[in-house]
């Protein structure tokens, strides 16, 4: 969807293991003339890699694929999407979570090594909600859908140890994803 409303908060940036990253909570919505409908609400990453991609590779959560099922699929018919092909890996664990499409399938198989596929599978198992990612223009973009405030402790009781624990685990999830992917080694 094209978005009509966009907001973000809790922007953070930095470098971990020589990998530059940006992330923020994002909320995008469109107006269907009756009410605002959410397109995406969650955590969005942009992580620089040391690899220049000739094509674009998209991995969508199995239950949130963003390609038309047929020429008659009204939801996607007018979206400006590049021509992509499905990419299969014969990796049932990974493919239980993701459908991968690419403008350059040979490059997709080079980028998504068995080791990196295993890491994304593990992230999907640990994440609180579906994870999607893409490799475009030398960057990894990753989205984790999440309904609540991920990076904000409760304002009801700043001494609430459970809320502090949730906040700490949210930050550790983000740092863990960046460290686990080891994108500085992607060649």
PASEBA-1860 file (N, C-alpha, C; in nm, 3 decimals):
! residues 187
1> XXXXXXXX> 0.083/-0.119/0.000/0.000/0.000/0.000/0.087/0.125/0.000 ~ 0.034/0.230/-0.058/0.093/0.361/-0.038/0.042/0.411/0.097 ~ 0.125/0.480/0.171/0.081/0.525/0.303/0.029/0.668/0.297 ~ -0.070/0.696/0.379/-0.124/0.831/0.396/-0.075/0.892/0.527 ~ -0.044/0.807/0.623/0.000/0.853/0.754/0.126/0.775/0.793 ~ 0.221/0.847/0.849/0.350/0.789/0.882/0.397/0.852/1.012 ~ 0.438/0.772/1.107/0.498/0.826/1.228/0.605/0.729/1.276 ~ 0.699/0.783/1.347/0.806/0.701/1.401/0.854/0.761/1.531
9> XXXXXXXX> 0.913/0.677/1.614/0.973/0.726/1.737/1.082/0.630/1.781 ~ 1.152/0.671/1.886/1.260/0.589/1.942/1.369/0.558/1.840 ~ 1.405/0.658/1.760/1.512/0.642/1.661/1.646/0.623/1.731 ~ 1.721/0.524/1.685/1.855/0.499/1.737/1.947/0.464/1.620 ~ 2.072/0.499/1.633/2.171/0.463/1.532/2.303/0.436/1.603 ~ 2.390/0.366/1.533/2.519/0.337/1.592/2.596/0.238/1.509 ~ 2.700/0.184/1.570/2.786/0.086/1.506/2.811/-0.027/1.605 ~ 2.789/-0.150/1.560/2.821/-0.268/1.639/2.902/-0.360/1.550
17> XXXXXXXX> 3.017/-0.405/1.598/3.105/-0.493/1.520/3.131/-0.437/1.380 ~ 3.159/-0.307/1.372/3.188/-0.236/1.246/3.071/-0.235/1.148 ~ 2.951/-0.259/1.196/2.831/-0.255/1.111/2.747/-0.134/1.156 ~ 2.726/-0.040/1.060/2.644/0.076/1.091/2.496/0.040/1.077 ~ 2.415/0.090/1.168/2.273/0.059/1.165/2.191/0.180/1.208 ~ 2.067/0.179/1.167/1.965/0.274/1.210/1.841/0.191/1.240 ~ 1.766/0.228/1.340/1.637/0.163/1.358/1.544/0.255/1.433 ~ 1.417/0.228/1.416/1.314/0.308/1.479/1.185/0.228/1.482
25> XXXXXXXX> 1.097/0.266/1.573/0.962/0.213/1.565/0.891/0.295/1.456 ~ 0.819/0.228/1.369/0.744/0.296/1.263/0.599/0.253/1.267 ~ 0.514/0.345/1.224/0.372/0.315/1.210/0.324/0.382/1.083 ~ 0.288/0.301/0.984/0.236/0.354/0.858/0.092/0.309/0.843 ~ 0.009/0.400/0.789/-0.133/0.370/0.772/-0.181/0.428/0.639 ~ -0.290/0.373/0.590/-0.357/0.433/0.475/-0.501/0.461/0.512 ~ -0.563/0.550/0.439/-0.699/0.592/0.464/-0.790/0.523/0.363 ~ -0.882/0.443/0.410/-0.976/0.377/0.317/-1.109/0.451/0.312
33> XXXXXXXX> -1.108/0.580/0.350/-1.223/0.670/0.348/-1.327/0.638/0.455 ~ -1.303/0.535/0.534/-1.387/0.506/0.650/-1.305/0.519/0.778 ~ -1.180/0.474/0.770/-1.092/0.480/0.887/-0.948/0.460/0.842 ~ -0.856/0.481/0.934/-0.714/0.458/0.908/-0.685/0.309/0.929 ~ -0.620/0.248/0.833/-0.583/0.107/0.844/-0.431/0.097/0.849 ~ -0.384/0.012/0.937/-0.240/-0.003/0.955/-0.181/-0.090/0.845 ~ -0.072/-0.040/0.786/0.007/-0.117/0.691/0.116/-0.190/0.768 ~ 0.188/-0.113/0.850/0.296/-0.171/0.929/0.308/-0.094/1.059
41> XXXXXXXX> 0.323/-0.168/1.167/0.357/-0.108/1.296/0.457/-0.201/1.361 ~ 0.574/-0.147/1.386/0.676/-0.229/1.447/0.813/-0.166/1.439 ~ 0.913/-0.250/1.444/1.052/-0.208/1.445/1.108/-0.220/1.304 ~ 1.172/-0.113/1.255/1.229/-0.113/1.120/1.377/-0.081/1.129 ~ 1.460/-0.166/1.067/1.605/-0.151/1.064/1.653/-0.113/0.925 ~ 1.760/-0.036/0.918/1.839/-0.019/0.797/1.983/-0.045/0.841 ~ 2.043/-0.148/0.785/2.177/-0.190/0.826/2.267/-0.192/0.702 ~ 2.377/-0.120/0.711/2.470/-0.113/0.599/2.552/-0.242/0.592
49> XXXXXXXX> 2.571/-0.292/0.470/2.657/-0.409/0.452/2.778/-0.366/0.370 ~ 2.876/-0.452/0.361/2.994/-0.421/0.280/2.984/-0.486/0.142 ~ 2.864/-0.513/0.098/2.841/-0.583/-0.028/2.751/-0.496/-0.115 ~ 2.792/-0.471/-0.239/2.710/-0.393/-0.333/2.624/-0.490/-0.413 ~ 2.494/-0.478/-0.402/2.401/-0.569/-0.468/2.369/-0.520/-0.608 ~ 2.372/-0.611/-0.704/2.331/-0.577/-0.840/2.179/-0.583/-0.851 ~ 2.117/-0.668/-0.771/1.973/-0.684/-0.773/1.913/-0.653/-0.638 ~ 1.787/-0.684/-0.625/1.716/-0.666/-0.499/1.655/-0.800/-0.459
57> XXXXXXXX> 1.672/-0.835/-0.333/1.621/-0.962/-0.282/1.527/-0.932/-0.166 ~ 1.407/-0.990/-0.172/1.304/-0.966/-0.072/1.266/-1.098/-0.006 ~ 1.260/-1.098/0.126/1.216/-1.217/0.200/1.101/-1.175/0.288 ~ 0.983/-1.227/0.257/0.863/-1.194/0.332/0.826/-1.308/0.423 ~ 0.773/-1.272/0.537/0.717/-1.372/0.626/0.613/-1.450/0.547 ~ 0.609/-1.580/0.564/0.517/-1.666/0.487/0.372/-1.616/0.491 ~ 0.329/-1.559/0.605/0.191/-1.513/0.612/0.174/-1.367/0.574 ~ 0.277/-1.302/0.520/0.266/-1.161/0.483/0.335/-1.132/0.350
65> XXXXXXXX> 0.326/-1.224/0.255/0.390/-1.205/0.124/0.325/-1.086/0.054 ~ 0.407/-1.002/-0.007/0.357/-0.880/-0.067/0.363/-0.881/-0.219 ~ 0.329/-0.994/-0.277/0.321/-1.005/-0.422/0.183/-1.055/-0.460 ~ 0.141/-1.017/-0.577/0.009/-1.059/-0.624/0.005/-1.210/-0.643 ~ -0.109/-1.268/-0.606/-0.130/-1.411/-0.628/-0.171/-1.439/-0.771 ~ -0.238/-1.342/-0.833/-0.279/-1.356/-0.973/-0.291/-1.216/-1.033 ~ -0.311/-1.209/-1.162/-0.324/-1.081/-1.231/-0.447/-1.005/-1.182 ~ -0.542/-1.075/-1.122/-0.665/-1.013/-1.075/-0.658/-0.966/-0.930
73> XXXXXXXX> -0.545/-0.983/-0.866/-0.531/-0.947/-0.726/-0.530/-0.795/-0.711 ~ -0.644/-0.738/-0.679/-0.663/-0.593/-0.672/-0.570/-0.527/-0.571 ~ -0.540/-0.598/-0.464/-0.459/-0.540/-0.357/-0.321/-0.497/-0.406 ~ -0.265/-0.570/-0.503/-0.128/-0.542/-0.547/-0.118/-0.497/-0.692 ~ -0.225/-0.498/-0.764/-0.222/-0.476/-0.908/-0.157/-0.345/-0.950 ~ -0.176/-0.239/-0.876/-0.125/-0.109/-0.915/0.005/-0.070/-0.844 ~ 0.061/-0.161/-0.768/0.185/-0.131/-0.696/0.304/-0.136/-0.791 ~ 0.395/-0.039/-0.782/0.514/-0.040/-0.869/0.620/-0.135/-0.814
81> XXXXXXXX> 0.616/-0.260/-0.852/0.712/-0.359/-0.806/0.802/-0.400/-0.921 ~ 0.929/-0.425/-0.894/1.017/-0.473/-1.000/0.981/-0.617/-1.037 ~ 1.026/-0.660/-1.153/1.006/-0.799/-1.192/1.094/-0.887/-1.105 ~ 1.034/-0.980/-1.036/1.108/-1.067/-0.947/1.072/-1.212/-0.976 ~ 1.162/-1.299/-0.938/1.141/-1.443/-0.950/1.150/-1.504/-0.811 ~ 1.073/-1.611/-0.790/1.084/-1.686/-0.665/1.221/-1.752/-0.659 ~ 1.276/-1.757/-0.540/1.405/-1.821/-0.519/1.383/-1.932/-0.416 ~ 1.416/-2.052/-0.454/1.406/-2.166/-0.363/1.544/-2.210/-0.319
89> XXXXXXXX> 1.554/-2.259/-0.198/1.683/-2.302/-0.143/1.684/-2.449/-0.106 ~ 1.567/-2.513/-0.104/1.560/-2.650/-0.056/1.589/-2.657/0.093 ~ 1.561/-2.549/0.165/1.587/-2.537/0.308/1.452/-2.525/0.377 ~ 1.396/-2.640/0.421/1.260/-2.641/0.476/1.246/-2.554/0.600 ~ 1.346/-2.554/0.688/1.337/-2.471/0.809/1.322/-2.324/0.772 ~ 1.406/-2.274/0.684/1.402/-2.134/0.640/1.272/-2.106/0.564 ~ 1.236/-2.195/0.474/1.119/-2.173/0.389/0.987/-2.192/0.464 ~ 0.990/-2.246/0.585/0.871/-2.246/0.670/0.837/-2.104/0.716
97> XXXXXXXX> 0.939/-2.018/0.725/0.921/-1.881/0.770/0.914/-1.780/0.655 ~ 0.986/-1.805/0.546/1.004/-1.702/0.444/0.972/-1.749/0.303 ~ 0.923/-1.654/0.223/0.918/-1.669/0.078/1.015/-1.564/0.024 ~ 1.109/-1.605/-0.059/1.212/-1.516/-0.111/1.190/-1.495/-0.260 ~ 1.198/-1.368/-0.300/1.188/-1.329/-0.440/1.304/-1.234/-0.468 ~ 1.353/-1.234/-0.592/1.467/-1.150/-0.624/1.464/-1.106/-0.770 ~ 1.521/-0.988/-0.793/1.540/-0.942/-0.931/1.662/-1.011/-0.992 ~ 1.743/-1.073/-0.910/1.865/-1.140/-0.954/1.882/-1.266/-0.869
105> XXXXXXXX> 1.810/-1.376/-0.903/1.809/-1.496/-0.819/1.947/-1.555/-0.789 ~ 2.040/-1.549/-0.885/2.173/-1.605/-0.860/2.242/-1.529/-0.746 ~ 2.222/-1.399/-0.741/2.279/-1.320/-0.633/2.213/-1.353/-0.500 ~ 2.083/-1.376/-0.502/2.010/-1.410/-0.379/2.067/-1.537/-0.316 ~ 2.100/-1.636/-0.397/2.156/-1.759/-0.343/2.299/-1.738/-0.290 ~ 2.369/-1.640/-0.347/2.503/-1.606/-0.297/2.494/-1.534/-0.163 ~ 2.400/-1.440/-0.152/2.384/-1.364/-0.028/2.331/-1.452/0.085 ~ 2.224/-1.524/0.057/2.156/-1.604/0.160/2.219/-1.743/0.169
113> XXXXXXXX> 2.339/-1.744/0.225/2.412/-1.869/0.246/2.337/-1.955/0.347 ~ 2.369/-2.084/0.355/2.305/-2.167/0.457/2.320/-2.109/0.598 ~ 2.437/-2.052/0.627/2.460/-1.994/0.759/2.369/-1.874/0.785 ~ 2.356/-1.783/0.687/2.272/-1.665/0.704/2.124/-1.704/0.709 ~ 2.084/-1.803/0.630/1.945/-1.852/0.637/1.915/-1.907/0.776 ~ 2.009/-1.981/0.833/1.991/-2.037/0.968/1.977/-1.924/1.070 ~ 2.052/-1.816/1.052/2.044/-1.702/1.145/1.909/-1.633/1.134 ~ 1.860/-1.614/1.011/1.728/-1.551/0.995/1.618/-1.643/1.049
121> XXXXXXXX> 1.634/-1.773/1.034/1.537/-1.867/1.090/1.535/-1.854/1.242 ~ 1.652/-1.846/1.303/1.660/-1.831/1.449/1.599/-1.700/1.495 ~ 1.624/-1.592/1.421/1.564/-1.463/1.455/1.413/-1.472/1.450 ~ 1.360/-1.538/1.348/1.214/-1.553/1.336/1.157/-1.635/1.451 ~ 1.232/-1.732/1.497/1.185/-1.814/1.609/1.185/-1.734/1.739 ~ 1.278/-1.640/1.755/1.291/-1.564/1.878/1.212/-1.434/1.879 ~ 1.185/-1.378/1.761/1.119/-1.248/1.752/0.975/-1.258/1.802 ~ 0.925/-1.148/1.855/0.788/-1.151/1.910/0.679/-1.152/1.803
129> XXXXXXXX> 0.716/-1.133/1.675/0.617/-1.124/1.567/0.688/-1.153/1.434 ~ 0.612/-1.161/1.323/0.673/-1.191/1.194/0.785/-1.094/1.154 ~ 0.886/-1.149/1.086/1.002/-1.074/1.042/1.009/-1.081/0.889 ~ 1.033/-0.966/0.825/1.058/-0.961/0.681/1.187/-0.885/0.660 ~ 1.257/-0.912/0.550/1.381/-0.841/0.523/1.407/-0.833/0.374 ~ 1.496/-0.739/0.337/1.536/-0.727/0.197/1.679/-0.677/0.191 ~ 1.746/-0.714/0.083/1.879/-0.664/0.053/1.866/-0.579/-0.071 ~ 1.885/-0.447/-0.056/1.869/-0.352/-0.167/1.978/-0.245/-0.156
137> XXXXXXXX> 2.046/-0.216/-0.266/2.146/-0.108/-0.271/2.249/-0.114/-0.159 ~ 2.300/-0.230/-0.129/2.404/-0.243/-0.028/2.355/-0.236/0.116 ~ 2.225/-0.238/0.135/2.168/-0.231/0.269/2.078/-0.351/0.296 ~ 2.071/-0.387/0.421/1.972/-0.483/0.468/1.863/-0.401/0.536 ~ 1.740/-0.419/0.492/1.625/-0.359/0.557/1.548/-0.471/0.623 ~ 1.511/-0.451/0.749/1.442/-0.557/0.821/1.326/-0.496/0.899 ~ 1.212/-0.565/0.894/1.093/-0.518/0.963/1.040/-0.628/1.053 ~ 1.014/-0.592/1.178/0.954/-0.684/1.273/0.822/-0.622/1.317
145> XXXXXXXX> 0.712/-0.685/1.279/0.581/-0.633/1.317/0.562/-0.649/1.467 ~ 0.510/-0.544/1.528/0.491/-0.547/1.672/0.384/-0.445/1.707 ~ 0.284/-0.484/1.781/0.171/-0.396/1.807/0.191/-0.292/1.915 ~ 0.270/-0.321/2.016/0.284/-0.229/2.130/0.407/-0.142/2.119 ~ 0.433/-0.066/2.223/0.554/0.015/2.230/0.669/-0.076/2.269 ~ 0.759/-0.095/2.177/0.867/-0.190/2.198/0.980/-0.131/2.282 ~ 1.008/-0.004/2.268/1.127/0.054/2.330/1.096/0.152/2.442 ~ 0.978/0.142/2.499/0.943/0.237/2.604/0.897/0.164/2.730
153> XXXXXXXX> 0.970/0.185/2.840/0.921/0.127/2.965/0.791/0.196/3.005 ~ 0.712/0.129/3.084/0.584/0.183/3.128/0.604/0.313/3.205 ~ 0.510/0.407/3.185/0.519/0.531/3.261/0.436/0.524/3.390 ~ 0.377/0.410/3.418/0.298/0.397/3.539/0.385/0.386/3.664 ~ 0.490/0.307/3.655/0.576/0.287/3.771/0.719/0.266/3.721 ~ 0.801/0.371/3.722/0.937/0.357/3.672/1.022/0.255/3.749 ~ 0.976/0.214/3.866/1.048/0.113/3.943/0.998/-0.028/3.919 ~ 0.905/-0.045/3.826/0.847/-0.176/3.796/0.953/-0.264/3.730
161> XXXXXXXX> 1.002/-0.363/3.803/1.111/-0.448/3.753/1.072/-0.526/3.629 ~ 0.947/-0.565/3.616/0.903/-0.640/3.497/0.908/-0.551/3.373 ~ 0.868/-0.425/3.386/0.874/-0.331/3.273/1.019/-0.303/3.234 ~ 1.105/-0.288/3.333/1.248/-0.266/3.306/1.306/-0.388/3.235 ~ 1.266/-0.507/3.278/1.312/-0.631/3.215/1.268/-0.637/3.069 ~ 1.141/-0.601/3.040/1.091/-0.602/2.902/1.169/-0.505/2.815 ~ 1.196/-0.385/2.869/1.273/-0.285/2.795/1.413/-0.338/2.766 ~ 1.478/-0.393/2.867/1.612/-0.448/2.851/1.613/-0.559/2.745
169> XXXXXXXX> 1.514/-0.649/2.749/1.508/-0.758/2.651/1.484/-0.705/2.510 ~ 1.406/-0.596/2.496/1.384/-0.535/2.364/1.515/-0.483/2.307 ~ 1.590/-0.411/2.389/1.719/-0.358/2.342/1.815/-0.473/2.312 ~ 1.816/-0.575/2.395/1.903/-0.690/2.371/1.864/-0.764/2.243 ~ 1.736/-0.771/2.211/1.692/-0.831/2.086/1.753/-0.758/1.968 ~ 1.750/-0.627/1.971/1.804/-0.546/1.862/1.955/-0.566/1.849 ~ 2.026/-0.556/1.958/2.171/-0.576/1.956/2.203/-0.718/1.913 ~ 2.128/-0.814/1.963/2.150/-0.955/1.928/2.131/-0.982/1.780
177> XXXXXXXX> 2.030/-0.920/1.720/2.007/-0.938/1.576/2.126/-0.887/1.497 ~ 2.174/-0.769/1.530/2.287/-0.711/1.457/2.412/-0.797/1.475 ~ 2.440/-0.840/1.597/2.558/-0.924/1.622/2.543/-1.061/1.555 ~ 2.425/-1.120/1.565/2.403/-1.254/1.512/2.421/-1.260/1.360 ~ 2.376/-1.157/1.291/2.383/-1.160/1.145/2.526/-1.149/1.091 ~ 2.617/-1.090/1.168/2.757/-1.076/1.128/2.769/-1.021/0.986 ~ 2.698/-0.911/0.958/2.695/-0.856/0.822/2.829/-0.797/0.779 ~ 2.915/-0.766/0.872/3.048/-0.718/0.836/3.129/-0.825/0.763
185> XXX> 3.086/-0.950/0.775/3.156/-1.060/0.708/3.091/-1.099/0.576 ~ 2.979/-1.035/0.541/2.908/-1.068/0.417/2.989/-1.020/0.297 ~ 3.033/-1.110/0.213/3.112/-1.074/0.096/3.053/-1.135/-0.027
END
